[in-house]
Amino acid sequence: MKNKSKDVSEIGNRAKTILSEVIEVYLRQGTPVSSKLISEKLNSPLSPSSIRSVMARLEDQGYLHSPHTSSGRIPTDRGLKLFVDGLLELGDLTIEERQNIEARCSVAGKTLLEVLDHSSKELAGLSNCTSLVFAPNNIDRPLKHVEFVALDKERALVITIDINGLVENKIMTVPSGITAAALIEATNYINSKVYGKTLSELKLNISKELETQNKQIDKLSEQLVSEGLAIRSKEKGEDHFLINRRDFIYGKLDKKEELLKLDKLLNELQNKKNFINILKNTSEGTGVHVFIGSNTQMFNLSGCSMIVAPLKQRIKNKNVSTLGAIGVIGPSRLNYSRIIPMVDFTAKVLNKFLN
């Protein structure tokens, strides 16, 4: 996660302990927490009245809120954010959970869309939250195989397989007069040069070679190679944006107003504008980012939180760039200690395959 909140250093150790306990109880039970209950939980020599005094100061500082007179206190969004950034102790994933995530993120023989869909569904199932994932369609990954397959007299399928086994298919219009032999020749020519190179690198190298006098393929095959690589470069297609298991979050909200606001939020995310803004926030750091309620403009009206980790690509001899993100969205009362490691591990596995 990001660096610890500066607010953590501004409250004393006793206040930190009491705030942490209040929030942990609230996250489990979802009801206001009394000073008497905290005194029993902490098994502390502090009296309920002393704890109540500390809780009152935390309320004055904006970390706790009392919804009703003498009904106990609940954390504010600011209090939750301080807890997550500086006081939370993260749990560990089980071996089975790690294996399930790795299996779902496996790319061999799958399209990018399938990998993203499977991994986000696994994350939704494990976290019991609505999951979301965004990634562009045109990630420039190192390749290991390219093939041209005839569909009919006018069209061919361009198949690319990256070094991890991820498959992408594009349909191209073939030059007039192309034969089956020319398709094979073009395939063999590209595959003699493709391994470990990205599409942009391959296209540049082949373009330079085809400009020389010592050409290794005939004119029609040369045209097929050039146009086939061009169609893979230009045909970016729609970016991938998936929201899985909306029902998980809908089932946790019972107020009609909250449901309507959440539905509006998810639709806005589907339109990608606000999600792109969140990506800009994640691009400056690494690891998991937590956006909570009114601390984030997106969720100010919905009472929701989002836990998200960036998907990044390391380009040869260049800096790492953010490609997209994967995460979960739910009510602010989430099991952060369990879900944050899930999102983090899923993103790391995906990043390993995407790079």
C-alpha positions in Angstrom: 0.0 0.0 0.0 0.9 3.6 -0.1 3.0 5.3 2.7 1.4 5.6 6.1 -0.9 8.5 6.6 0.5 11.6 8.3 -2.6 11.5 10.6 -1.2 8.4 12.3 1.6 10.4 13.9 -0.8 13.1 15.1 -2.6 10.9 17.6 -1.2 9.2 20.6 -0.6 5.4 21.1 -3.6 5.1 23.4 -5.8 6.7 20.9 -4.4 4.5 18.1 -5.2 1.4 20.1 -8.7 2.5 20.9 -9.4 3.7 17.4 -8.2 0.4 15.9 -10.3 -1.6 18.2 -13.4 0.5 17.5 -12.9 0.1 13.8 -12.2 -3.7 13.9 -15.4 -4.2 16.0 -17.4 -2.0 13.7 -16.1 -3.8 10.5 -17.2 -7.1 12.0 -20.6 -6.1 13.5 -21.6 -3.0 11.5 -23.2 -1.3 14.6 -22.0 1.6 16.8 -19.4 0.6 19.3 -19.6 1.5 23.0 -16.7 2.4 25.4 -17.9 -0.4 27.7 -17.4 -3.0 24.9 -13.9 -1.6 24.0 -12.9 -1.8 27.7 -13.9 -5.5 27.7 -12.2 -6.2 24.4 -8.9 -4.6 25.4 -8.8 -6.1 28.8 -7.3 -2.8 29.8 -7.0 -1.1 33.3 -8.6 1.9 31.6 -12.1 2.5 32.8 -15.0 2.8 30.3 -15.2 6.5 31.2 -11.5 7.0 30.3 -12.0 5.2 27.0 -15.1 7.2 26.4 -13.0 10.4 26.8 -10.5 9.2 24.3 -13.3 8.3 21.9 -14.8 11.8 22.3 -11.4 13.4 21.4 -11.2 11.1 18.3 -14.7 12.3 17.4 -13.6 15.9 17.7 -10.7 15.2 15.4 -13.0 13.7 12.8 -12.1 10.0 13.1 -15.3 8.8 14.8 -18.9 9.7 14.6 -21.8 9.2 17.0 -25.0 8.5 15.0 -27.3 8.7 18.0 -26.9 10.1 21.5 -25.3 7.5 23.8 -25.4 4.8 21.1 -21.7 4.3 20.7 -19.5 5.5 17.8 -18.7 4.4 14.3 -15.7 5.4 12.2 -15.9 8.2 9.7 -14.4 7.8 6.2 -11.4 9.7 7.5 -11.0 7.3 10.4 -11.3 4.3 8.1 -8.7 5.8 5.8 -6.3 6.4 8.7 -6.8 2.8 9.9 -6.2 1.3 6.5 -3.1 3.4 5.7 -1.4 3.2 9.1 -2.9 0.9 11.7 -4.2 -2.2 9.8 -2.5 -5.5 10.1 -2.8 -7.4 6.9 -3.6 -11.1 6.8 -2.0 -13.8 4.7 -3.6 -15.7 1.8 -3.8 -19.5 2.1 -1.9 -21.7 -0.2 -5.2 -22.8 -1.8 -6.2 -19.2 -2.4 -2.9 -18.4 -4.1 -3.1 -21.5 -6.2 -6.7 -20.6 -7.3 -5.7 -17.1 -8.3 -2.6 -18.3 -10.2 -4.7 -20.9 -12.1 -7.3 -18.3 -13.0 -4.6 -15.9 -14.2 -2.9 -18.5 -16.4 -2.7 -17.2 -19.9 -1.7 -20.2 -22.0 -4.1 -20.6 -24.9 -6.4 -17.8 -23.7 -7.2 -14.3 -25.1 -6.4 -11.3 -23.0 -10.1 -10.8 -22.4 -10.5 -14.3 -21.1 -7.5 -13.9 -18.7 -8.9 -10.7 -17.3 -12.4 -12.1 -17.0 -11.3 -15.3 -15.2 -9.0 -13.5 -12.8 -11.5 -10.9 -11.9 -14.2 -13.5 -11.3 -11.9 -15.5 -9.0 -11.2 -12.2 -7.1 -14.9 -11.6 -6.8 -15.5 -15.1 -5.5 -12.7 -15.0 -2.9 -13.4 -11.5 -1.7 -17.2 -11.8 -1.8 -17.2 -8.3 -3.5 -17.9 -6.9 -6.9 -14.7 -7.0 -9.0 -13.6 -4.8 -11.8 -10.7 -4.8 -14.2 -9.5 -2.4 -16.9 -6.7 -3.0 -19.5 -6.1 -1.7 -23.0 -6.6 -4.1 -25.9 -3.3 -3.2 -27.5 -0.7 -4.2 -24.9 2.7 -4.6 -26.8 3.9 -7.9 -25.3 6.9 -10.0 -26.5 5.8 -12.6 -29.1 6.8 -16.2 -29.9 4.6 -17.1 -32.9 2.7 -15.4 -35.7 0.6 -17.3 -38.2 -1.6 -16.5 -41.2 -4.6 -18.8 -41.7 -6.8 -18.5 -44.8 -10.5 -18.0 -44.2 -11.6 -17.5 -47.8 -10.3 -15.9 -51.0 -10.4 -12.4 -49.5 -9.7 -12.9 -45.8 -7.1 -14.4 -43.5 -6.8 -14.8 -39.8 -3.7 -13.3 -38.2 -2.9 -15.3 -35.0 -0.3 -14.0 -32.6 0.9 -15.9 -29.5 3.0 -14.1 -26.9 5.8 -15.8 -25.0 3.4 -16.7 -22.1 0.9 -18.4 -24.5 -1.6 -15.5 -24.7 -3.5 -15.7 -28.0 -4.8 -12.8 -30.0 -6.7 -13.1 -33.4 -7.4 -10.5 -36.0 -9.0 -10.7 -39.4 -7.3 -9.1 -42.4 -8.2 -8.6 -46.1 -5.6 -10.5 -48.1 -3.9 -9.0 -51.2 -5.3 -10.2 -54.5 -3.7 -13.4 -55.8 -2.4 -14.7 -52.5 -1.9 -18.4 -52.5 -1.7 -21.0 -49.7 2.0 -21.2 -50.4 2.4 -17.5 -49.9 0.6 -17.7 -46.5 3.0 -20.4 -45.4 6.0 -18.5 -46.7 4.9 -15.3 -44.9 4.3 -17.3 -41.7 7.8 -18.9 -41.8 9.5 -15.6 -42.6 8.0 -13.8 -39.6 8.6 -16.7 -37.2 12.3 -16.8 -38.1 12.5 -13.3 -36.5 9.7 -13.0 -34.0 10.7 -14.7 -30.8 11.0 -12.3 -27.9 10.2 -9.2 -29.9 7.2 -7.0 -29.4 4.9 -6.3 -32.3 6.3 -2.8 -32.7 9.9 -4.1 -32.7 9.1 -6.8 -35.1 7.3 -4.5 -37.5 10.3 -2.0 -37.4 12.9 -4.8 -38.0 11.0 -6.4 -40.9 10.2 -3.0 -42.5 13.9 -2.2 -42.6 14.8 -5.6 -44.0 12.1 -5.5 -46.7 13.5 -2.2 -47.9 16.9 -3.8 -48.7 17.7 -5.5 -52.0 18.3 -8.9 -50.4 14.7 -9.9 -49.8 14.0 -13.4 -48.6 10.3 -13.6 -49.8 8.4 -12.9 -53.0 6.4 -9.8 -53.6 3.0 -11.1 -52.6 4.3 -12.6 -49.4 6.1 -9.4 -48.7 2.8 -7.5 -49.1 1.0 -10.0 -46.8 3.7 -9.6 -44.1 3.5 -5.8 -44.2 -0.3 -5.6 -44.2 -0.7 -8.4 -41.6 1.6 -6.6 -39.2 -0.1 -3.3 -39.9 -3.6 -4.7 -39.1 -2.3 -5.9 -35.8 -0.8 -2.5 -35.0 -3.7 -0.4 -36.1 -6.7 -2.5 -35.1 -6.6 -1.6 -31.4 -10.2 -2.5 -30.7 -12.1 -1.6 -27.6 -10.3 -1.4 -24.3 -11.2 -4.2 -21.9 -13.4 -3.1 -18.9 -15.2 -5.7 -16.9 -17.4 -5.6 -13.8 -18.1 -9.0 -12.3 -20.7 -10.0 -9.7 -22.6 -6.8 -9.2 -25.0 -8.9 -7.0 -22.3 -9.2 -4.3 -22.4 -5.5 -3.5 -26.1 -5.0 -4.2 -26.8 -7.7 -1.6 -24.9 -5.7 1.1 -26.9 -2.5 0.7 -30.5 -2.3 2.0 -31.4 1.4 1.5 -33.0 2.2 -1.8 -31.1 5.5 -2.0 -27.8 3.7 -1.5 -28.7 1.2 -4.2 -29.6 3.9 -6.7 -26.3 5.8 -6.0 -24.3 2.6 -6.4 -26.0 1.7 -9.7 -25.1 5.2 -10.9 -21.5 4.7 -9.8 -21.1 1.4 -11.6 -22.6 2.8 -14.7 -20.2 5.7 -14.6 -17.3 3.3 -14.1 -18.6 1.3 -17.1 -18.2 4.5 -19.1 -14.6 4.5 -18.0 -14.2 8.3 -17.4 -14.0 8.2 -13.6 -12.0 4.9 -13.6 -9.4 6.5 -15.9 -9.0 9.3 -13.3 -8.4 6.7 -10.6 -5.8 5.1 -12.8 -4.0 8.4 -12.9 -3.9 8.3 -9.1 -2.5 4.8 -9.0 0.1 5.4 -11.7 2.4 7.3 -9.4 2.8 4.5 -6.9 3.0 0.8 -6.7 1.0 -1.8 -4.8 -2.6 -1.5 -3.6 -4.5 1.8 -3.4 -7.6 2.1 -1.2 -10.3 4.7 -2.0 -12.8 5.2 0.8 -16.1 7.1 0.8 -15.9 10.9 1.0 -12.1 10.8 0.8 -12.6 10.1 -2.9 -14.8 12.3 -5.1 -16.1 9.2 -6.9 -17.5 7.6 -3.8 -18.7 10.7 -2.0 -22.3 10.0 -2.8 -22.2 6.2 -2.7 -20.6 5.3 0.7 -18.4 2.8 -1.1 -14.8 1.8 -1.1 -12.6 0.6 -3.8 -9.4 -1.5 -3.4 -7.4 -1.4 -6.6 -3.9 -2.3 -7.8 -2.3 -1.1 -11.1 -1.4 -3.4 -13.9 2.0 -2.3 -15.3 4.2 -3.0 -18.2 8.0 -2.7 -18.3 9.1 -1.6 -21.8 12.6 -2.5 -22.8 15.1 0.3 -21.8 12.2 2.4 -20.6 10.2 3.2 -17.4 7.4 1.1 -16.2 4.0 2.4 -17.4 0.5 1.8 -16.0 -1.7 -0.2 -18.4 -4.8 -0.6 -16.3 -6.0 -1.9 -12.9 -7.8 -4.7 -11.1 -9.6 -4.5 -7.9 -12.9 -4.7 -5.9 -15.6 -2.3 -5.0 -17.9 -2.6 -2.0 -19.5 -0.8 1.0 -17.0 1.1 3.2 -17.4 -1.7 5.8 -15.1 -4.2 4.1 -12.7 -6.8 5.4 -9.7 -4.8 4.4 -7.1 -7.0 6.1 -8.3 -10.0 4.0 -9.1 -8.3 0.7 -6.1 -6.0 0.3 -3.7 -9.0 0.1 -6.0 -10.7 -2.4 -6.0 -7.7 -4.8 -2.3 -7.3 -4.4 -1.5 -10.9 -5.2 -3.9 -11.0 -8.1 -2.3 -7.9 -9.6 1.2 -9.3 -9.1 0.3 -12.6 -10.9 -1.3 -10.7 -13.8 1.7 -8.3 -14.0 4.1 -11.3 -14.2 2.2 -12.7 -17.2 1.5 -9.4 -18.9 5.2 -8.7 -18.9 
